[in-house]
Amino acid sequence: MDSTVAVILGGGAGTRLYPLTKSRSKPAVPVGGKYRLVDIPISNCLHSDLRQIYVLTQFNSASLNTHIKNTFSFDAFSTGFVDILAAEQTPSSQQWFQGTADAVRQTFGYLQNHRAEHILILSGDQLYQMDYREMMKVHRASNAQLTIATIPVTAEDATGFGIMKTDPDGLITDFIEKPSMEELPNWKSEVSDELKAQGKEYLASMGIYIFENDELKNMIDSIPEALDFGKEIIPRAIDSDVTVASYEYTGYWTDIGTIRSFFDANLELTEPLPEFDLYAAGKRIFTRPRLLPPTKVSGSRLDRVLVAEGAFVEAGSIEHSVIGIRSRIGRESVIKDAIVMGNDFYPTLSEMEEDSERNVPSPGIGDHCHIERAIIDKNARIGNNVRITGGDHLENGHYDNYSIIDGIVVVEKNSIIEDGTVI
């Protein structure tokens, strides 16, 4: 993989993940209690012997820059790097990135500094574990100029993806973007009996591409009006004389594009045998080594819970939840079906006394609280006797310091929920 440069697309404003993206970019959103979303594709690259990695971003990139700087560094004798390429004004462009293809077009000069033969395009908001070397084998064996990672999906899911059809050699012959249910019967593919039994008969694009360097340059230069890979570049490549191959991936993969998908993917990690295995040998997720003390638990009952480092837990019970770094959960509180992202710092005893004198909750969750079907973002201050109960009975909306999305209550970063509040 020495001849390959990886490009991780940081996405736009991340409106579908708001308010988690209110003060951070999508790749910087915490996941699994101690990681960030960007750690997933970067870890996949490192496990695939790919060491030249760019992350393209333009919205709220400060925390992402800090995380990457503090996490991914190689020794002085290595040519490896993980660098941020933020949108910038240049003599050739005065605009921010207008889409995925435009982002690569505007930064293509940096990619050429490494004389790469292949460009691997990745998304910064997906949860999966893939060895890109296997995809590269298919790319080379097919003599393809472009290879697209595809995954079998059901008819219900197919309407939200670009759907492909392939010939017997695995080359993509047809493409349709987000087909309607009426169009779907014509887009079934030949899949294994096991997948057919699951109803997964449609090949969806995963937004993961391997381009031959020269072909990528030709595409983005010859179609200057094309702003997006999925909507414009990929369909035109398939309709032209470009050889486009499919790499069919059958492992776990999910797109973290909405609050609901983010919530479900995190809580699925608490199951005894989750599909995304954080403990798999040779597939561990790399992240910032914070050197925090062990978590301390007193008088609590925990069931299907991930608890990250440095937490103080005195809760009555925690069930089916993810508890993040430096979390503080007070006495007799009940946490169920929730994500508590934790804190960026430990308050000192004097700071906690000052908070008490001002009747302001300290960072974390207070005593005798009930938190259910909720996401508590970092550094939130939840007072005592607070009750937050998400569910379908709640109407979507954005309020002063929290939002309700698909029945999930999202308490914003750094917000204050006063004693006795009921949501």
Backbone torsions as a table, in degrees:
resi	resn	phi	psi	omega
1	MET	NA	9.8	-178.3
2	ASP	-63.4	-23.2	-177.7
3	SER	-93.7	14.5	-176.3
4	THR	-118.6	137.2	171.5
5	VAL	-112.2	131.5	178.0
6	ALA	-96.4	140.1	177.8
7	VAL	-124.9	115.5	179.3
8	ILE	-99.9	120.7	-177.2
9	LEU	-85.1	120.3	-176.7
10	GLY	-78.2	-9.3	178.8
11	GLY	81.5	178.6	-178.6
12	GLY	-90.5	-136.4	-174.7
13	ALA	-73.0	-11.8	178.2
14	GLY	65.9	40.7	-175.2
15	THR	-62.5	-31.4	-179.0
16	ARG	-73.4	-16.3	176.0
17	LEU	-102.0	6.9	176.7
18	TYR	-64.6	138.7	11.8
19	PRO	-93.0	6.9	177.9
20	LEU	-64.0	-23.3	179.0
21	THR	-102.4	17.3	179.7
22	LYS	-64.3	-37.4	-177.3
23	SER	-127.7	13.5	179.1
24	ARG	-149.3	158.4	176.1
25	SER	-79.3	163.2	-178.4
26	LYS	-56.4	-46.0	-178.9
27	PRO	-63.2	-17.7	-178.6
28	ALA	-91.4	-1.1	-179.8
29	VAL	-66.0	129.2	179.5
30	PRO	-64.7	146.9	178.8
31	VAL	-146.3	145.4	175.2
32	GLY	65.2	21.4	174.7
33	GLY	87.8	-31.7	-174.1
34	LYS	-141.2	-5.7	-175.8
35	TYR	-105.1	175.5	168.3
36	ARG	-120.7	154.6	-178.0
37	LEU	-56.5	-36.7	-177.8
38	VAL	-65.1	-22.5	178.7
39	ASP	-62.2	-26.3	-175.7
40	ILE	-67.5	-59.9	179.8
41	PRO	-64.4	-33.6	178.8
42	ILE	-65.6	-42.5	178.2
43	SER	-63.4	-41.1	176.1
44	ASN	-58.8	-41.1	178.2
45	CYS	-62.4	-47.2	-177.4
46	LEU	-64.1	-38.4	176.6
47	HIS	-69.8	-18.4	179.1
48	SER	-97.5	14.9	-179.6
49	ASP	60.6	35.0	178.5
50	LEU	-111.6	118.0	-170.1
51	ARG	-119.2	2.1	179.3
52	GLN	-114.1	103.5	-167.0
53	ILE	-132.5	127.6	172.7
54	TYR	-112.1	143.3	173.3
55	VAL	-116.8	119.7	-177.7
56	LEU	-97.3	126.5	-178.2
57	THR	-152.5	164.0	176.9
58	GLN	-149.6	-19.3	-178.5
59	PHE	-103.6	131.1	172.1
60	ASN	45.2	52.2	-170.2
61	SER	-90.7	-1.8	-174.1
62	ALA	-60.5	-49.9	-178.0
63	SER	-67.3	-32.2	177.5
64	LEU	-67.5	-43.5	177.3
65	ASN	-57.7	-46.0	-178.4
66	THR	-63.0	-44.0	-178.7
67	HIS	-62.3	-46.6	-178.3
68	ILE	-66.3	-40.7	179.4
69	LYS	-61.7	-39.8	-176.4
70	ASN	-84.5	-7.4	-172.8
71	THR	-112.3	-50.3	-168.5
72	PHE	-110.7	102.3	174.8
73	SER	-140.6	143.5	-178.2
74	PHE	-110.6	164.7	-177.8
75	ASP	-69.0	166.0	-173.0
76	ALA	-64.4	-18.5	-177.1
77	PHE	-100.5	8.8	-179.7
78	SER	-101.5	149.7	174.1
79	THR	-92.7	3.8	-177.8
80	GLY	-76.2	154.7	178.6
81	PHE	-162.6	155.3	165.4
82	VAL	-128.5	107.3	-173.5
83	ASP	-121.1	147.7	173.6
84	ILE	-86.8	133.6	168.7
85	LEU	-117.3	100.0	179.8
86	ALA	-87.5	153.7	176.8
87	ALA	-59.1	139.5	-178.5
88	GLU	-147.3	155.8	174.4
89	GLN	-83.0	134.0	179.2
90	THR	-134.5	169.1	176.9
91	PRO	-57.7	-27.8	-177.5
92	SER	-92.2	-14.8	-178.8
93	SER	-151.8	128.7	177.7
94	GLN	-104.8	4.9	-173.5
95	GLN	-107.5	157.7	169.4
96	TRP	-70.9	170.8	176.8
97	PHE	-59.8	130.2	-179.1
98	GLN	-97.4	-4.6	-178.6
99	GLY	171.8	179.8	-175.8
100	THR	-64.0	-46.0	-179.6
101	ALA	-67.9	-37.5	179.3
102	ASP	-66.7	-35.4	177.5
103	ALA	-62.1	-42.8	178.0
104	VAL	-68.9	-39.0	179.2
105	ARG	-59.9	-45.9	-176.1
106	GLN	-70.3	-23.1	-178.1
107	THR	-109.0	8.9	-172.9
108	PHE	-61.5	-31.4	179.6
109	GLY	-59.9	-37.2	178.2
110	TYR	-67.3	-36.8	-179.8
111	LEU	-64.8	-30.3	-177.2
112	GLN	-75.4	-12.5	179.3
113	ASN	-64.5	-16.1	-173.8
114	HIS	-109.6	4.1	176.5
115	ARG	50.7	44.3	-177.9
116	ALA	-74.1	143.1	173.1
117	GLU	-83.0	-31.2	-176.8
118	HIS	-129.4	146.1	174.4
119	ILE	-118.2	120.8	177.8
120	LEU	-99.1	118.0	-178.9
121	ILE	-100.0	126.3	-177.2
122	LEU	-129.8	160.7	175.5
123	SER	-99.9	149.9	-178.8
124	GLY	-95.9	9.0	-176.7
125	ASP	-135.8	46.3	178.1
126	GLN	-128.6	151.6	-179.5
127	LEU	-116.2	112.5	-178.4
128	TYR	-170.8	165.7	177.0
129	GLN	-129.7	106.4	-175.1
130	MET	-129.5	139.9	172.2
131	ASP	-92.8	105.9	-176.5
132	TYR	-66.8	-15.7	176.7
133	ARG	-64.9	-33.8	177.5
134	GLU	-67.4	-39.3	176.5
135	MET	-65.3	-39.1	179.2
136	MET	-65.0	-35.0	177.0
137	LYS	-60.9	-43.4	178.0
138	VAL	-64.7	-41.8	179.6
139	HIS	-58.3	-46.3	-178.1
140	ARG	-72.9	-40.5	-179.0
141	ALA	-64.1	-29.1	-179.0
142	SER	-87.3	-4.7	-173.6
143	ASN	52.3	37.6	-175.6
144	ALA	-82.3	151.9	171.7
145	GLN	-93.1	-19.1	177.9
146	LEU	-148.7	131.2	174.6
147	THR	-122.9	133.1	-178.2
148	ILE	-113.2	128.3	173.9
149	ALA	-75.2	128.1	-179.9
150	THR	-123.5	156.9	179.5
151	ILE	-139.6	135.6	179.0
152	PRO	-68.6	132.9	179.9
153	VAL	-132.9	165.8	178.1
154	THR	-80.4	168.5	178.5
155	ALA	-61.1	-37.5	-180.0
156	GLU	-61.7	-41.0	-179.4
157	ASP	-80.0	-27.7	-172.3
158	ALA	-60.7	-28.9	-177.3
159	THR	-68.9	-11.4	179.9
160	GLY	-103.2	6.6	-175.8
161	PHE	-129.6	167.2	165.2
162	GLY	-78.4	128.4	-174.9
163	ILE	-110.9	135.2	-176.2
164	MET	-112.4	158.3	166.3
165	LYS	-128.2	142.9	-176.2
166	THR	-121.8	161.1	173.9
167	ASP	-92.9	177.7	-177.8
168	PRO	-59.4	-20.1	179.5
169	ASP	-89.9	3.7	179.7
170	GLY	82.1	12.0	177.0
171	LEU	-89.9	138.9	-177.3
172	ILE	-78.4	127.7	-177.4
173	THR	-109.9	-26.8	-176.0
174	ASP	-142.7	152.1	-178.9
175	PHE	-146.2	140.7	173.0
176	ILE	-140.0	135.1	-178.3
177	GLU	-90.9	119.8	176.0
178	LYS	46.0	67.8	-178.8
179	PRO	-66.8	154.6	175.7
180	SER	-78.9	165.0	179.3
181	MET	-61.0	-31.7	179.6
182	GLU	-68.8	-30.4	-179.0
183	GLU	-82.7	-21.4	-169.9
184	LEU	-57.9	-39.2	-176.9
185	PRO	-54.2	-25.7	-179.3
186	ASN	-85.6	1.1	-173.3
187	TRP	-119.3	18.9	176.0
188	LYS	-71.7	147.4	178.0
189	SER	-118.8	161.2	175.3
190	GLU	-74.9	118.3	179.4
191	VAL	-130.4	172.2	-179.9
192	SER	-66.2	161.2	179.2
193	ASP	-61.0	-34.9	179.5
194	GLU	-63.9	-46.1	179.1
195	LEU	-67.3	-37.3	179.2
196	LYS	-63.0	-38.4	178.7
197	ALA	-64.4	-28.0	178.0
198	GLN	-86.8	-1.5	-178.9
199	GLY	78.3	11.6	-178.1
200	LYS	-92.5	82.7	-174.4
201	GLU	-116.8	13.3	-177.9
202	TYR	-125.0	131.6	-178.3
203	LEU	-90.9	111.5	-177.6
204	ALA	-101.4	144.0	175.1
205	SER	-72.2	134.2	178.7
206	MET	-91.2	-1.4	-176.5
207	GLY	72.7	25.2	178.4
208	ILE	-119.7	122.1	-173.2
209	TYR	-132.9	143.6	166.2
210	ILE	-113.4	120.8	177.4
211	PHE	-109.7	142.6	161.1
212	GLU	-66.8	135.0	-174.0
213	ASN	-54.1	-48.4	-177.5
214	ASP	-64.6	-37.5	-178.7
215	GLU	-69.3	-38.6	177.6
216	LEU	-62.4	-44.4	178.9
217	LYS	-61.0	-42.9	179.6
218	ASN	-62.0	-42.2	-177.5
219	MET	-66.3	-47.7	-175.5
220	ILE	-74.7	-22.8	177.1
221	ASP	-83.1	-38.4	-175.4
222	SER	-79.1	-17.1	178.2
223	ILE	-123.9	69.0	-173.1
224	PRO	-62.6	-22.6	-179.5
225	GLU	-81.6	-11.0	-179.0
226	ALA	-75.8	124.3	-176.3
227	LEU	-106.4	-22.1	-171.3
228	ASP	-129.7	140.4	178.1
229	PHE	-67.2	-53.3	-173.7
230	GLY	-64.9	-37.1	-175.1
231	LYS	-88.6	-26.7	-172.1
232	GLU	-127.3	-55.2	-174.9
233	ILE	-64.3	-50.1	-176.0
234	ILE	-62.5	-50.0	178.8
235	PRO	-57.8	-40.4	-179.1
236	ARG	-68.8	-36.4	178.1
237	ALA	-63.4	-42.7	-178.9
238	ILE	-67.2	-36.5	-179.5
239	ASP	-78.0	-10.9	-179.2
240	SER	-99.4	-162.0	-178.6
241	ASP	-92.2	14.7	177.2
242	VAL	-73.4	136.1	177.1
243	THR	-82.9	114.2	-175.9
244	VAL	-117.9	119.4	-177.9
245	ALA	-105.1	158.1	176.0
246	SER	-108.7	130.1	169.6
247	TYR	-105.8	106.2	-174.4
248	GLU	-83.2	116.5	-178.9
249	TYR	-105.0	132.1	-176.6
250	THR	-118.0	7.0	178.2
251	GLY	-81.8	-171.0	-179.8
252	TYR	-73.9	136.2	177.5
253	TRP	-156.8	134.2	173.8
254	THR	-145.1	144.4	179.8
255	ASP	-92.4	118.3	-179.3
256	ILE	-88.1	70.1	-174.4
257	GLY	-102.6	-13.6	-177.0
258	THR	-135.1	164.0	176.8
259	ILE	-59.7	-40.8	-179.2
260	ARG	-63.8	-45.8	179.9
261	SER	-66.9	-36.3	176.7
262	PHE	-63.5	-45.8	-179.4
263	PHE	-62.4	-49.4	-177.8
264	ASP	-64.8	-41.6	-177.9
265	ALA	-64.9	-39.4	178.8
266	ASN	-66.2	-47.4	-177.0
267	LEU	-69.3	-26.2	177.1
268	GLU	-64.9	-24.8	178.9
269	LEU	-66.3	-18.8	-177.9
270	THR	-84.0	-8.9	-178.7
271	GLU	-69.7	156.6	-178.4
272	PRO	-55.9	-41.3	179.3
273	LEU	-130.9	74.4	-179.2
274	PRO	-67.6	151.5	179.2
275	GLU	-66.5	-34.4	174.1
276	PHE	-93.5	107.3	-169.2
277	ASP	-97.8	104.7	178.5
278	LEU	-68.8	-15.7	-174.8
279	TYR	-104.1	4.6	-176.8
280	ALA	-63.8	131.8	178.8
281	ALA	-62.4	132.0	178.1
282	GLY	78.0	4.4	-178.9
283	LYS	-130.0	19.8	-175.9
284	ARG	-61.9	153.4	-179.8
285	ILE	-93.7	124.8	178.9
286	PHE	-85.4	139.4	177.2
287	THR	-151.4	-175.9	-176.7
288	ARG	-67.0	126.0	176.5
289	PRO	-80.4	97.8	-172.6
290	ARG	-84.5	-12.1	178.2
291	LEU	56.6	44.6	-179.9
292	LEU	-83.0	157.1	175.5
293	PRO	-70.4	167.0	178.1
294	PRO	-63.3	158.6	174.3
295	THR	-74.0	142.1	179.6
296	LYS	-112.9	124.2	-178.7
297	VAL	-120.6	130.1	-178.9
298	SER	-132.8	119.0	172.3
299	GLY	64.0	31.2	-176.1
300	SER	-116.6	148.9	171.3
301	ARG	-104.9	122.1	-178.3
302	LEU	-116.1	134.2	178.2
303	ASP	-141.1	120.4	-178.2
304	ARG	53.5	64.0	-175.4
305	VAL	-132.8	135.0	167.1
306	LEU	-99.2	125.2	177.9
307	VAL	-121.8	118.7	-179.4
308	ALA	-79.3	178.8	-175.5
309	GLU	-69.2	155.8	168.7
310	GLY	73.1	19.4	-177.8
311	ALA	-94.1	155.1	172.0
312	PHE	-116.8	113.3	-174.4
313	VAL	-121.0	115.9	173.9
314	GLU	-120.8	16.0	-175.4
315	ALA	-59.8	154.3	172.1
316	GLY	-66.6	-47.5	177.4
317	SER	-155.7	148.2	174.1
318	ILE	-133.5	127.7	-175.8
319	GLU	-134.5	133.3	173.0
320	HIS	50.0	56.9	-174.0
321	SER	-144.4	161.9	175.6
322	VAL	-116.3	122.7	-178.0
323	ILE	-112.0	119.4	-171.9
324	GLY	-84.7	-179.2	-176.0
325	ILE	-61.6	142.7	176.3
326	ARG	58.7	21.7	178.9
327	SER	-65.3	147.6	172.3
328	ARG	-127.2	119.6	-179.4
329	ILE	-124.2	121.3	-171.2
330	GLY	-75.8	176.5	-173.9
331	ARG	-64.3	137.8	174.2
332	GLU	62.2	12.9	175.3
333	SER	-76.5	151.3	-179.8
334	VAL	-117.6	124.6	179.2
335	ILE	-120.4	126.0	-177.8
336	LYS	-143.4	133.1	178.3
337	ASP	49.9	56.2	-174.3
338	ALA	-142.3	158.6	173.6
339	ILE	-119.6	117.0	176.3
340	VAL	-110.5	110.6	-171.0
341	MET	-77.7	-15.7	176.5
342	GLY	91.7	-155.7	-172.9
343	ASN	-135.1	157.0	177.5
344	ASP	-89.0	-7.4	-175.8
345	PHE	-156.9	162.6	171.0
346	TYR	-99.9	124.3	173.5
347	PRO	-70.8	145.1	176.0
348	THR	-76.8	165.4	178.5
349	LEU	-61.2	-39.0	179.0
350	SER	-65.9	-37.3	177.6
351	GLU	-65.8	-39.1	178.7
352	MET	-67.3	-35.8	176.7
353	GLU	-66.4	-41.0	177.6
354	GLU	-63.3	-41.4	177.1
355	ASP	-59.4	-42.6	-179.1
356	SER	-63.8	-41.6	179.4
357	GLU	-64.6	-31.3	-179.8
358	ARG	-91.4	3.2	-177.5
359	ASN	57.8	38.3	176.6
360	VAL	-112.3	129.2	178.7
361	PRO	-63.0	146.1	173.6
362	SER	-77.7	161.4	179.5
363	PRO	-55.9	133.6	-179.5
364	GLY	118.5	-164.0	-178.0
365	ILE	-111.9	130.2	-174.8
366	GLY	-76.7	-164.1	-178.3
367	ASP	-83.3	150.6	172.1
368	HIS	56.0	37.9	176.9
369	CYS	-96.6	158.7	172.7
370	HIS	-128.6	112.8	-178.4
371	ILE	-118.4	118.5	-176.9
372	GLU	-141.2	135.0	-179.7
373	ARG	52.0	60.7	-175.5
374	ALA	-147.2	159.5	171.4
375	ILE	-119.7	119.6	177.9
376	ILE	-104.2	108.4	-176.1
377	ASP	-72.8	171.6	-172.5
378	LYS	-61.4	145.3	174.3
379	ASN	63.5	13.4	176.1
380	ALA	-68.4	147.1	-179.4
381	ARG	-115.2	105.4	-178.9
382	ILE	-103.5	119.8	-177.4
383	GLY	-71.6	-170.7	178.6
384	ASN	-80.2	152.4	174.9
385	ASN	56.8	33.9	176.6
386	VAL	-89.7	138.5	177.6
387	ARG	-123.2	115.7	177.5
388	ILE	-121.7	114.6	-176.1
389	THR	-128.6	101.8	177.0
390	GLY	-77.3	167.9	179.0
391	GLY	159.7	170.8	-177.5
392	ASP	-67.0	-12.8	179.3
393	HIS	-73.9	-12.9	-178.0
394	LEU	-90.4	142.9	178.9
395	GLU	-90.2	136.2	179.1
396	ASN	-58.3	143.2	177.6
397	GLY	174.0	161.8	177.5
398	HIS	-114.0	128.8	-176.7
399	TYR	-120.7	-171.6	-172.0
400	ASP	-57.0	-46.5	-175.6
401	ASN	-134.3	14.2	175.2
402	TYR	-155.4	164.0	177.2
403	SER	-131.8	157.3	173.4
404	ILE	-121.5	119.9	-176.6
405	ILE	-134.7	119.8	-179.0
406	ASP	51.6	39.3	178.6
407	GLY	79.4	3.0	180.0
408	ILE	-102.8	125.5	177.4
409	VAL	-85.9	122.6	179.8
410	VAL	-112.9	108.1	177.2
411	VAL	-84.7	125.5	-170.7
412	GLU	-71.1	157.9	177.0
413	LYS	-59.2	136.6	176.4
414	ASN	67.0	10.5	-177.5
415	SER	-83.0	166.4	-179.8
416	ILE	-122.4	125.7	173.5
417	ILE	-113.3	113.1	-171.2
418	GLU	-73.0	161.5	179.5
419	ASP	-51.1	138.0	173.3
420	GLY	77.4	4.4	-179.6
421	THR	-66.8	141.4	176.1
422	VAL	-123.4	124.1	177.8
423	ILE	-123.0	NA	NA
